[in-house]
Amino acid sequence: MPMTLKQEVHTLVDALPDDSPQLAGLSESLRMSRALEEGFDDVKRGRTYDADVFLEKVRKQWPRKTSA
């Protein structure tokens, strides 16, 4: 019986060395995917800020430095 796509991917990932650049790329892609899903969930649940509120929070957190 042929392997499913999921099984093939699992086999390929298992064969990669721990320090493989491809594995690092996959890890980053998964991290980004999870972050996006969290963001979409926040929007669905109404956990958002208006742009003005967001900008004010950013400015308080990271004020601009003025030159001397």
C-alpha positions in Angstrom: 0.0 0.0 0.0 1.5 3.4 -1.0 2.3 5.9 1.7 0.0 8.9 2.2 1.3 12.4 1.6 1.4 12.9 5.4 3.4 9.8 5.9 5.9 10.8 3.1 6.3 14.3 4.7 6.9 12.7 8.1 9.5 10.3 6.6 11.3 13.2 4.9 11.3 15.4 8.0 12.5 12.5 10.2 15.5 12.0 7.7 16.6 15.7 8.0 19.5 16.4 10.4 18.6 18.6 13.4 20.7 21.5 12.0 19.2 21.3 8.5 18.3 24.7 6.9 15.2 23.1 5.5 14.1 22.1 9.0 14.7 25.6 10.2 12.6 27.0 7.3 9.8 24.6 8.1 9.9 25.6 11.8 9.7 29.3 10.8 6.8 28.6 8.5 4.9 26.8 11.3 5.6 29.6 13.7 4.2 32.2 11.3 1.2 30.0 10.5 0.4 29.7 14.2 0.8 33.4 14.8 -1.6 34.2 11.9 -4.1 31.7 13.2 -4.0 33.4 16.6 -4.5 36.8 14.9 -7.5 35.5 12.9 -8.9 34.1 16.2 -8.4 37.5 17.8 -10.4 39.2 15.0 -13.2 36.7 15.2 -13.5 37.2 18.9 -13.4 41.0 18.7 -10.0 41.4 20.3 -8.9 44.2 18.1 -7.8 47.9 18.3 -8.7 50.8 16.2 -5.7 52.1 14.3 -5.5 55.2 16.4 -5.5 53.2 19.6 -2.9 50.9 18.2 -0.6 53.8 17.2 -0.9 55.4 20.6 0.1 52.1 22.3 3.1 51.8 19.9 4.2 55.3 20.6 4.0 54.8 24.3 5.9 51.6 24.1 8.6 52.9 21.7 8.8 56.7 21.9 10.7 58.4 19.1 14.1 59.6 20.1 14.7 63.2 19.3 18.1 64.3 18.0 20.2 66.6 20.2 
